[in-house]
């Protein structure tokens, strides 16, 4: 009789183990399915244009409060280049260059904007 109880106990343990493995695999499959439904273009997520406008507006307010904020100008240059607004990018480039004319980043942006 003791052998039967031991066998039943082992079978119950296996059942619990297999159930646990099944639940983990099921949750993993659901997670993979949900994460694969995100919109991507060439491996990058699509960014909302309005979000870019909000970033630009926010940074312009920051720059108005602190005109010497060099990194803010750099971010504004980047956002306006992405937006293909070269006039604003050039405007912020000139402000940033007046703050730190020897910056390698400024020189790089100068090449991007075709400024010698």
N, CA, C and O atoms as CSV, one atom per row, in Angstrom:
chain,resi,resn,atom,element,x,y,z
A,1,UNK,N,N,0.790,-1.205,0.000
A,1,UNK,CA,C,0.000,0.000,0.000
A,1,UNK,C,C,0.843,1.286,0.000
A,1,UNK,O,O,0.468,2.235,-0.688
A,2,UNK,N,N,1.929,1.361,0.714
A,2,UNK,CA,C,2.695,2.588,0.721
A,2,UNK,C,C,3.222,2.965,-0.664
A,2,UNK,O,O,3.383,4.149,-0.962
A,3,UNK,N,N,3.495,1.963,-1.515
A,3,UNK,CA,C,3.994,2.265,-2.847
A,3,UNK,C,C,2.943,2.994,-3.677
A,3,UNK,O,O,3.295,3.875,-4.462
A,4,UNK,N,N,1.697,2.662,-3.531
A,4,UNK,CA,C,0.623,3.299,-4.287
A,4,UNK,C,C,0.490,4.762,-3.881
A,4,UNK,O,O,0.341,5.625,-4.746
A,5,UNK,N,N,0.541,5.059,-2.593
A,5,UNK,CA,C,0.465,6.438,-2.119
A,5,UNK,C,C,1.644,7.255,-2.627
A,5,UNK,O,O,1.483,8.420,-2.991
A,6,UNK,N,N,2.815,6.658,-2.653
A,6,UNK,CA,C,4.007,7.346,-3.140
A,6,UNK,C,C,3.881,7.628,-4.638
A,6,UNK,O,O,4.277,8.697,-5.103
A,7,UNK,N,N,3.340,6.688,-5.383
A,7,UNK,CA,C,3.142,6.865,-6.819
A,7,UNK,C,C,2.120,7.964,-7.084
A,7,UNK,O,O,2.315,8.800,-7.967
A,8,UNK,N,N,1.044,7.963,-6.327
A,8,UNK,CA,C,0.035,9.012,-6.481
A,8,UNK,C,C,0.620,10.381,-6.156
A,8,UNK,O,O,0.312,11.364,-6.830
A,9,UNK,N,N,1.446,10.448,-5.149
A,9,UNK,CA,C,2.085,11.703,-4.758
A,9,UNK,C,C,3.021,12.184,-5.868
A,9,UNK,O,O,3.031,13.370,-6.199
A,10,UNK,N,N,3.806,11.271,-6.445
A,10,UNK,CA,C,4.710,11.630,-7.537
A,10,UNK,C,C,3.924,12.109,-8.762
A,10,UNK,O,O,4.311,13.075,-9.420
A,11,UNK,N,N,2.830,11.428,-9.054
A,11,UNK,CA,C,1.996,11.828,-10.182
A,11,UNK,C,C,1.387,13.205,-9.961
A,11,UNK,O,O,1.291,14.000,-10.896
A,12,UNK,N,N,0.981,13.490,-8.748
A,12,UNK,CA,C,0.418,14.794,-8.417
A,12,UNK,C,C,1.484,15.890,-8.568
A,12,UNK,O,O,1.200,16.969,-9.087
A,13,UNK,N,N,2.702,15.607,-8.114
A,13,UNK,CA,C,3.796,16.572,-8.244
A,13,UNK,C,C,4.080,16.836,-9.724
A,13,UNK,O,O,4.261,17.987,-10.122
A,14,UNK,N,N,4.121,15.793,-10.531
A,14,UNK,CA,C,4.338,15.964,-11.976
A,14,UNK,C,C,3.214,16.786,-12.600
A,14,UNK,O,O,3.472,17.654,-13.434
A,15,UNK,N,N,1.994,16.526,-12.212
A,15,UNK,CA,C,0.859,17.270,-12.738
A,15,UNK,C,C,0.992,18.756,-12.416
A,15,UNK,O,O,0.752,19.599,-13.280
A,16,UNK,N,N,1.370,19.080,-11.194
A,16,UNK,CA,C,1.562,20.477,-10.798
A,16,UNK,C,C,2.709,21.096,-11.595
A,16,UNK,O,O,2.590,22.230,-12.059
A,17,UNK,N,N,3.819,20.372,-11.762
A,17,UNK,CA,C,4.956,20.876,-12.526
A,17,UNK,C,C,4.558,21.152,-13.974
A,17,UNK,O,O,4.863,22.222,-14.500
A,18,UNK,N,N,3.884,20.208,-14.624
A,18,UNK,CA,C,3.474,20.380,-16.005
A,18,UNK,C,C,2.466,21.518,-16.154
A,18,UNK,O,O,2.493,22.258,-17.138
A,19,UNK,N,N,1.586,21.649,-15.180
A,19,UNK,CA,C,0.620,22.752,-15.211
A,19,UNK,C,C,1.347,24.094,-15.128
A,19,UNK,O,O,1.015,25.034,-15.849
A,20,UNK,N,N,2.333,24.172,-14.251
A,20,UNK,CA,C,3.116,25.394,-14.098
A,20,UNK,C,C,3.844,25.726,-15.402
A,20,UNK,O,O,3.835,26.875,-15.843
A,21,UNK,N,N,4.467,24.736,-16.011
A,21,UNK,CA,C,5.177,24.947,-17.277
A,21,UNK,C,C,4.195,25.401,-18.361
A,21,UNK,O,O,4.505,26.310,-19.130
A,22,UNK,N,N,3.029,24.782,-18.427
A,22,UNK,CA,C,2.016,25.165,-19.408
A,22,UNK,C,C,1.575,26.617,-19.213
A,22,UNK,O,O,1.443,27.363,-20.183
A,23,UNK,N,N,1.350,27.013,-17.974
A,23,UNK,CA,C,0.927,28.390,-17.684
A,23,UNK,C,C,2.014,29.378,-18.109
A,23,UNK,O,O,1.705,30.410,-18.704
A,24,UNK,N,N,3.273,29.080,-17.816
A,24,UNK,CA,C,4.384,29.967,-18.200
A,24,UNK,C,C,4.460,30.092,-19.722
A,24,UNK,O,O,4.608,31.198,-20.241
A,25,UNK,N,N,4.361,28.982,-20.435
A,25,UNK,CA,C,4.401,29.017,-21.902
A,25,UNK,C,C,3.217,29.791,-22.482
A,25,UNK,O,O,3.372,30.531,-23.454
A,26,UNK,N,N,2.048,29.623,-21.892
A,26,UNK,CA,C,0.857,30.335,-22.349
A,26,UNK,C,C,1.013,31.842,-22.166
A,26,UNK,O,O,0.701,32.607,-23.079
A,27,UNK,N,N,1.487,32.278,-21.005
A,27,UNK,CA,C,1.690,33.702,-20.745
A,27,UNK,C,C,2.772,34.287,-21.650
A,27,UNK,O,O,2.656,35.428,-22.098
A,28,UNK,N,N,3.814,33.517,-21.917
A,28,UNK,CA,C,4.874,33.973,-22.820
A,28,UNK,C,C,4.325,34.173,-24.228
A,28,UNK,O,O,4.650,35.162,-24.885
A,29,UNK,N,N,3.504,33.251,-24.694
A,29,UNK,CA,C,2.905,33.367,-26.024
A,29,UNK,C,C,2.018,34.607,-26.120
A,29,UNK,O,O,2.044,35.313,-27.129
A,30,UNK,N,N,1.246,34.871,-25.092
A,30,UNK,CA,C,0.397,36.067,-25.090
A,30,UNK,C,C,1.255,37.324,-25.122
A,30,UNK,O,O,0.955,38.256,-25.868
A,31,UNK,N,N,2.314,37.362,-24.326
A,31,UNK,CA,C,3.201,38.522,-24.287
A,31,UNK,C,C,3.855,38.760,-25.646
A,31,UNK,O,O,3.934,39.903,-26.097
A,32,UNK,N,N,4.315,37.721,-26.291
A,32,UNK,CA,C,4.928,37.860,-27.613
A,32,UNK,C,C,3.917,38.354,-28.636
A,32,UNK,O,O,4.258,39.161,-29.500
A,33,UNK,N,N,2.707,37.892,-28.550
A,33,UNK,CA,C,1.673,38.312,-29.480
A,33,UNK,C,C,1.354,39.795,-29.310
A,33,UNK,O,O,1.211,40.512,-30.300
A,34,UNK,N,N,1.245,40.253,-28.085
A,34,UNK,CA,C,0.931,41.652,-27.813
A,34,UNK,C,C,2.084,42.553,-28.231
A,34,UNK,O,O,1.853,43.599,-28.837
A,35,UNK,N,N,3.309,42.175,-27.923
A,35,UNK,CA,C,4.448,43.032,-28.242
A,35,UNK,C,C,4.728,43.090,-29.731
A,35,UNK,O,O,5.330,44.058,-30.195
A,36,UNK,N,N,4.319,42.100,-30.488
A,36,UNK,CA,C,4.579,42.107,-31.931
A,36,UNK,C,C,3.561,42.954,-32.693
A,36,UNK,O,O,3.742,43.184,-33.889
A,37,UNK,N,N,2.507,43.421,-32.047
A,37,UNK,CA,C,1.479,44.211,-32.724
A,37,UNK,C,C,1.793,45.705,-32.746
A,37,UNK,O,O,1.030,46.472,-33.334
A,38,UNK,N,N,2.896,46.146,-32.124
A,38,UNK,CA,C,3.250,47.560,-32.152
A,38,UNK,C,C,3.650,47.945,-33.567
A,38,UNK,O,O,4.306,47.176,-34.270
A,39,UNK,N,N,3.246,49.155,-33.983
A,39,UNK,CA,C,3.590,49.615,-35.321
A,39,UNK,C,C,5.064,49.980,-35.363
A,39,UNK,O,O,5.573,50.702,-34.506
A,40,UNK,N,N,5.738,49.461,-36.388
A,40,UNK,CA,C,7.152,49.750,-36.535
A,40,UNK,C,C,7.445,50.076,-37.993
A,40,UNK,O,O,6.817,49.539,-38.905
A,41,UNK,N,N,8.404,50.961,-38.190
A,41,UNK,CA,C,8.884,51.278,-39.517
A,41,UNK,C,C,10.386,51.089,-39.487
A,41,UNK,O,O,11.093,51.786,-38.759
A,42,UNK,N,N,10.868,50.153,-40.271
A,42,UNK,CA,C,12.299,49.850,-40.308
A,42,UNK,C,C,12.856,49.603,-38.916
A,42,UNK,O,O,13.980,50.004,-38.613
A,43,UNK,N,N,12.082,48.951,-38.076
A,43,UNK,CA,C,12.538,48.589,-36.745
A,43,UNK,C,C,12.352,49.674,-35.708
A,43,UNK,O,O,12.632,49.439,-34.532
A,44,UNK,N,N,11.894,50.851,-36.089
A,44,UNK,CA,C,11.696,51.941,-35.131
A,44,UNK,C,C,10.203,52.187,-34.955
A,44,UNK,O,O,9.426,52.031,-35.896
A,45,UNK,N,N,9.813,52.565,-33.766
A,45,UNK,CA,C,8.409,52.870,-33.524
A,45,UNK,C,C,8.048,54.183,-34.210
A,45,UNK,O,O,8.870,55.093,-34.322
A,46,UNK,N,N,6.804,54.257,-34.665
A,46,UNK,CA,C,6.330,55.478,-35.295
A,46,UNK,C,C,6.105,56.527,-34.209
A,46,UNK,O,O,5.410,56.275,-33.224
A,47,UNK,N,N,6.700,57.707,-34.399
A,47,UNK,CA,C,6.539,58.777,-33.418
A,47,UNK,C,C,5.466,59.733,-33.909
A,47,UNK,O,O,5.439,60.096,-35.085
A,48,UNK,N,N,4.609,60.128,-33.033
A,48,UNK,CA,C,3.524,61.036,-33.365
A,48,UNK,C,C,4.086,62.423,-33.642
A,48,UNK,O,O,4.912,62.927,-32.881
A,49,UNK,N,N,3.632,63.045,-34.743
A,49,UNK,CA,C,4.110,64.374,-35.116
A,49,UNK,C,C,3.750,65.395,-34.045
A,49,UNK,O,O,4.536,66.301,-33.765
A,50,UNK,N,N,2.589,65.261,-33.451
A,50,UNK,CA,C,2.176,66.203,-32.400
A,50,UNK,C,C,3.110,66.148,-31.205
A,50,UNK,O,O,3.329,67.159,-30.538
A,51,UNK,N,N,3.661,64.975,-30.930
A,51,UNK,CA,C,4.602,64.851,-29.827
A,51,UNK,C,C,5.858,65.664,-30.104
A,51,UNK,O,O,6.405,66.289,-29.196
A,52,UNK,N,N,6.320,65.660,-31.356
A,52,UNK,CA,C,7.483,66.464,-31.739
A,52,UNK,C,C,7.179,67.941,-31.554
A,52,UNK,O,O,8.016,68.694,-31.056
A,53,UNK,N,N,5.996,68.355,-31.950
A,53,UNK,CA,C,5.602,69.762,-31.781
A,53,UNK,C,C,5.557,70.144,-30.304
A,53,UNK,O,O,5.945,71.249,-29.928
A,54,UNK,N,N,5.080,69.218,-29.472
A,54,UNK,CA,C,5.041,69.483,-28.031
A,54,UNK,C,C,6.447,69.611,-27.463
A,54,UNK,O,O,6.701,70.471,-26.619
A,55,UNK,N,N,7.350,68.773,-27.913
A,55,UNK,CA,C,8.743,68.854,-27.455
A,55,UNK,C,C,9.351,70.193,-27.851
A,55,UNK,O,O,10.014,70.847,-27.047
A,56,UNK,N,N,9.118,70.594,-29.100
A,56,UNK,CA,C,9.666,71.874,-29.574
A,56,UNK,C,C,9.105,73.022,-28.758
A,56,UNK,O,O,9.850,73.907,-28.337
A,57,UNK,N,N,7.802,73.016,-28.532
A,57,UNK,CA,C,7.167,74.074,-27.748
A,57,UNK,C,C,7.730,74.127,-26.328
A,57,UNK,O,O,8.025,75.200,-25.800
A,58,UNK,N,N,7.872,72.950,-25.726
A,58,UNK,CA,C,8.421,72.886,-24.370
A,58,UNK,C,C,9.849,73.445,-24.334
A,58,UNK,O,O,10.184,74.259,-23.472
A,59,UNK,N,N,10.681,73.003,-25.273
A,59,UNK,CA,C,12.076,73.456,-25.282
A,59,UNK,C,C,12.185,74.952,-25.577
A,59,UNK,O,O,13.062,75.626,-25.035
A,60,UNK,N,N,11.312,75.470,-26.422
A,60,UNK,CA,C,11.323,76.913,-26.679
A,60,UNK,C,C,11.010,77.686,-25.405
A,60,UNK,O,O,11.606,78.733,-25.154
A,61,UNK,N,N,10.083,77.182,-24.602
A,61,UNK,CA,C,9.780,77.828,-23.316
A,61,UNK,C,C,10.972,77.756,-22.368
A,61,UNK,O,O,11.267,78.720,-21.660
A,62,UNK,N,N,11.657,76.614,-22.355
A,62,UNK,CA,C,12.841,76.457,-21.504
A,62,UNK,C,C,13.927,77.435,-21.942
A,62,UNK,O,O,14.574,78.066,-21.106
A,63,UNK,N,N,14.123,77.557,-23.243
A,63,UNK,CA,C,15.154,78.454,-23.777
A,63,UNK,C,C,14.819,79.908,-23.464
A,63,UNK,O,O,15.712,80.701,-23.166
A,64,UNK,N,N,13.535,80.261,-23.531
A,64,UNK,CA,C,13.130,81.632,-23.189
A,64,UNK,C,C,13.452,81.960,-21.736
A,64,UNK,O,O,13.825,83.088,-21.416
A,65,UNK,N,N,13.306,80.969,-20.859
A,65,UNK,CA,C,13.609,81.185,-19.446
A,65,UNK,C,C,15.102,81.146,-19.162
A,65,UNK,O,O,15.584,81.826,-18.256
A,66,UNK,N,N,15.835,80.352,-19.932
A,66,UNK,CA,C,17.275,80.201,-19.719
A,66,UNK,C,C,17.990,80.221,-21.075
A,66,UNK,O,O,18.267,79.168,-21.649
A,67,UNK,N,N,18.285,81.420,-21.583
A,67,UNK,CA,C,18.864,81.545,-22.921
A,67,UNK,C,C,20.255,80.918,-23.077
A,67,UNK,O,O,20.711,80.743,-24.207
A,68,UNK,N,N,20.923,80.583,-22.011
A,68,UNK,CA,C,22.259,79.988,-22.101
A,68,UNK,C,C,22.228,78.455,-22.032
A,68,UNK,O,O,23.275,77.826,-21.881
A,69,UNK,N,N,21.053,77.855,-22.140
A,69,UNK,CA,C,20.915,76.406,-22.034
A,69,UNK,C,C,21.315,75.760,-23.361
A,69,UNK,O,O,20.485,75.578,-24.251
A,70,UNK,N,N,22.583,75.419,-23.476
A,70,UNK,CA,C,23.193,74.910,-24.711
A,70,UNK,C,C,22.523,73.627,-25.190
A,70,UNK,O,O,22.209,73.501,-26.373
A,71,UNK,N,N,22.303,72.681,-24.295
A,71,UNK,CA,C,21.710,71.392,-24.693
A,71,UNK,C,C,20.282,71.553,-25.208
A,71,UNK,O,O,19.839,70.769,-26.048
A,72,UNK,N,N,19.575,72.534,-24.728
A,72,UNK,CA,C,18.236,72.797,-25.242
A,72,UNK,C,C,18.277,73.220,-26.707
A,72,UNK,O,O,17.446,72.797,-27.511
A,73,UNK,N,N,19.254,74.061,-27.042
A,73,UNK,CA,C,19.422,74.469,-28.436
A,73,UNK,C,C,19.774,73.276,-29.315
A,73,UNK,O,O,19.270,73.145,-30.430
A,74,UNK,N,N,20.642,72.409,-28.807
A,74,UNK,CA,C,21.024,71.227,-29.582
A,74,UNK,C,C,19.807,70.348,-29.874
A,74,UNK,O,O,19.649,69.845,-30.987
A,75,UNK,N,N,18.965,70.172,-28.884
A,75,UNK,CA,C,17.762,69.364,-29.073
A,75,UNK,C,C,16.809,70.035,-30.059
A,75,UNK,O,O,16.189,69.363,-30.883
A,76,UNK,N,N,16.692,71.358,-29.973
A,76,UNK,CA,C,15.837,72.081,-30.922
A,76,UNK,C,C,16.372,71.973,-32.343
A,76,UNK,O,O,15.596,71.840,-33.289
A,77,UNK,N,N,17.687,72.027,-32.500
A,77,UNK,CA,C,18.279,71.854,-33.832
A,77,UNK,C,C,17.918,70.476,-34.368
A,77,UNK,O,O,17.473,70.347,-35.509
A,78,UNK,N,N,18.106,69.458,-33.554
A,78,UNK,CA,C,17.811,68.080,-33.968
A,78,UNK,C,C,16.351,67.916,-34.364
A,78,UNK,O,O,16.054,67.349,-35.416
A,79,UNK,N,N,15.439,68.408,-33.531
A,79,UNK,CA,C,14.009,68.263,-33.818
A,79,UNK,C,C,13.610,68.992,-35.096
A,79,UNK,O,O,12.797,68.493,-35.874
A,80,UNK,N,N,14.182,70.176,-35.309
A,80,UNK,CA,C,13.836,70.923,-36.513
A,80,UNK,C,C,14.462,70.324,-37.765
A,80,UNK,O,O,13.885,70.432,-38.847
A,81,UNK,N,N,15.615,69.701,-37.646
A,81,UNK,CA,C,16.183,68.974,-38.785
A,81,UNK,C,C,15.285,67.790,-39.122
A,81,UNK,O,O,15.016,67.533,-40.295
A,82,UNK,N,N,14.819,67.067,-38.104
A,82,UNK,CA,C,13.913,65.939,-38.338
A,82,UNK,C,C,12.615,66.404,-38.979
A,82,UNK,O,O,12.030,65.705,-39.807
A,83,UNK,N,N,12.180,67.579,-38.590
A,83,UNK,CA,C,10.939,68.150,-39.112
A,83,UNK,C,C,11.153,68.806,-40.476
A,83,UNK,O,O,10.205,69.249,-41.124
A,84,UNK,N,N,12.415,68.859,-40.896
A,84,UNK,CA,C,12.827,69.471,-42.168
A,84,UNK,C,C,12.522,70.958,-42.202
A,84,UNK,O,O,12.162,71.495,-43.250
A,85,UNK,N,N,12.663,71.626,-41.069
A,85,UNK,CA,C,12.514,73.079,-40.979
A,85,UNK,C,C,13.912,73.672,-40.809
A,85,UNK,O,O,14.354,73.941,-39.692
A,86,UNK,N,N,14.596,73.869,-41.929
A,86,UNK,CA,C,15.987,74.300,-41.868
A,86,UNK,C,C,16.136,75.734,-41.369
A,86,UNK,O,O,17.173,76.079,-40.802
A,87,UNK,N,N,15.126,76.572,-41.568
A,87,UNK,CA,C,15.218,77.962,-41.085
A,87,UNK,C,C,15.307,78.011,-39.560
A,87,UNK,O,O,16.153,78.708,-39.000
A,88,UNK,N,N,14.422,77.262,-38.895
A,88,UNK,CA,C,14.461,77.242,-37.425
A,88,UNK,C,C,15.711,76.522,-36.930
A,88,UNK,O,O,16.313,76.931,-35.938
A,89,UNK,N,N,16.100,75.450,-37.620
A,89,UNK,CA,C,17.315,74.738,-37.223
A,89,UNK,C,C,18.511,75.669,-37.305
A,89,UNK,O,O,19.362,75.668,-36.416
A,90,UNK,N,N,18.583,76.459,-38.362
A,90,UNK,CA,C,19.687,77.415,-38.525
A,90,UNK,C,C,19.641,78.498,-37.448
A,90,UNK,O,O,20.679,78.904,-36.925
A,91,UNK,N,N,18.446,78.959,-37.122
A,91,UNK,CA,C,18.276,79.970,-36.064
A,91,UNK,C,C,18.833,79.444,-34.742
A,91,UNK,O,O,19.601,80.137,-34.075
A,92,UNK,N,N,18.449,78.222,-34.359
A,92,UNK,CA,C,18.922,77.652,-33.094
A,92,UNK,C,C,20.408,77.285,-33.172
A,92,UNK,O,O,21.118,77.328,-32.168
A,93,UNK,N,N,20.862,76.929,-34.362
A,93,UNK,CA,C,22.292,76.659,-34.561
A,93,UNK,C,C,23.106,77.910,-34.233
A,93,UNK,O,O,24.123,77.828,-33.543
A,94,UNK,N,N,22.665,79.058,-34.721
A,94,UNK,CA,C,23.399,80.306,-34.472
A,94,UNK,C,C,23.416,80.670,-32.986
A,94,UNK,O,O,24.433,81.137,-32.473
A,95,UNK,N,N,22.297,80.458,-32.296
A,95,UNK,CA,C,22.267,80.705,-30.849
A,95,UNK,C,C,23.244,79.775,-30.125
A,95,UNK,O,O,24.017,80.214,-29.273
A,96,UNK,N,N,23.200,78.499,-30.471
A,96,UNK,CA,C,24.072,77.522,-29.814
A,96,UNK,C,C,25.535,77.818,-30.110
A,96,UNK,O,O,26.393,77.679,-29.238
A,97,UNK,N,N,25.816,78.228,-31.346
A,97,UNK,CA,C,27.205,78.544,-31.725
A,97,UNK,C,C,27.711,79.761,-30.956
A,97,UNK,O,O,28.895,79.834,-30.626
A,98,UNK,N,N,26.831,80.713,-30.669
A,98,UNK,CA,C,27.247,81.880,-29.900
A,98,UNK,C,C,27.573,81.513,-28.449
A,98,UNK,O,O,28.377,82.186,-27.805
A,99,UNK,N,N,26.952,80.448,-27.935
A,99,UNK,CA,C,27.222,79.998,-26.576
A,99,UNK,C,C,28.512,79.190,-26.513
A,99,UNK,O,O,29.326,79.389,-25.611
A,100,UNK,N,N,28.703,78.290,-27.453
A,100,UNK,CA,C,29.865,77.398,-27.434
A,100,UNK,C,C,30.357,77.163,-28.872
A,100,UNK,O,O,30.055,76.130,-29.469
A,101,UNK,N,N,31.112,78.119,-29.425
A,101,UNK,CA,C,31.509,78.032,-30.834
A,101,UNK,C,C,32.491,76.896,-31.144
A,101,UNK,O,O,32.601,76.491,-32.301
A,102,UNK,N,N,33.194,76.382,-30.158
A,102,UNK,CA,C,34.203,75.352,-30.397
A,102,UNK,C,C,33.683,73.928,-30.178
A,102,UNK,O,O,34.456,72.972,-30.230
A,103,UNK,N,N,32.405,73.789,-29.938
A,103,UNK,CA,C,31.821,72.482,-29.677
A,103,UNK,C,C,31.872,71.608,-30.930
A,103,UNK,O,O,31.564,72.063,-32.032
A,104,UNK,N,N,32.265,70.352,-30.746
A,104,UNK,CA,C,32.296,69.414,-31.866
A,104,UNK,C,C,30.884,69.131,-32.389
A,104,UNK,O,O,30.691,68.893,-33.581
A,105,UNK,N,N,29.917,69.158,-31.497
A,105,UNK,CA,C,28.529,68.929,-31.915
A,105,UNK,C,C,28.070,70.062,-32.827
A,105,UNK,O,O,27.394,69.823,-33.828
A,106,UNK,N,N,28.435,71.288,-32.481
A,106,UNK,CA,C,28.082,72.438,-33.320
A,106,UNK,C,C,28.731,72.298,-34.693
A,106,UNK,O,O,28.102,72.579,-35.713
A,107,UNK,N,N,29.978,71.869,-34.717
A,107,UNK,CA,C,30.663,71.674,-36.002
A,107,UNK,C,C,29.954,70.596,-36.820
A,107,UNK,O,O,29.825,70.721,-38.038
A,108,UNK,N,N,29.507,69.559,-36.163
A,108,UNK,CA,C,28.780,68.482,-36.844
A,108,UNK,C,C,27.446,68.980,-37.404
A,108,UNK,O,O,27.074,68.656,-38.532
A,109,UNK,N,N,26.732,69.773,-36.596
A,109,UNK,CA,C,25.480,70.349,-37.088
A,109,UNK,C,C,25.743,71.313,-38.237
A,109,UNK,O,O,24.940,71.408,-39.165
A,110,UNK,N,N,26.865,72.030,-38.179
A,110,UNK,CA,C,27.237,72.933,-39.267
A,110,UNK,C,C,27.386,72.174,-40.573
A,110,UNK,O,O,26.943,72.647,-41.619
A,111,UNK,N,N,28.002,71.007,-40.523
A,111,UNK,CA,C,28.131,70.177,-41.726
A,111,UNK,C,C,26.774,69.684,-42.202
A,111,UNK,O,O,26.504,69.653,-43.403
A,112,UNK,N,N,25.923,69.301,-41.258
A,112,UNK,CA,C,24.583,68.821,-41.612
A,112,UNK,C,C,23.770,69.920,-42.274
A,112,UNK,O,O,23.015,69.670,-43.214
A,113,UNK,N,N,23.932,71.151,-41.768
A,113,UNK,CA,C,23.173,72.288,-42.318
A,113,UNK,C,C,23.895,72.983,-43.457
A,113,UNK,O,O,23.443,74.019,-43.943
A,114,UNK,N,N,25.034,72.409,-43.891
A,114,UNK,CA,C,25.859,72.957,-44.998
A,114,UNK,C,C,26.355,74.368,-44.696
A,114,UNK,O,O,26.286,75.261,-45.541
A,115,UNK,N,N,26.856,74.550,-43.475
A,115,UNK,CA,C,27.416,75.843,-43.070
A,115,UNK,C,C,28.912,75.685,-42.959
A,115,UNK,O,O,29.392,74.732,-42.345
A,116,UNK,N,N,29.655,76.604,-43.543
A,116,UNK,CA,C,31.131,76.513,-43.502
A,116,UNK,C,C,31.696,77.350,-42.390
A,116,UNK,O,O,32.912,77.394,-42.207
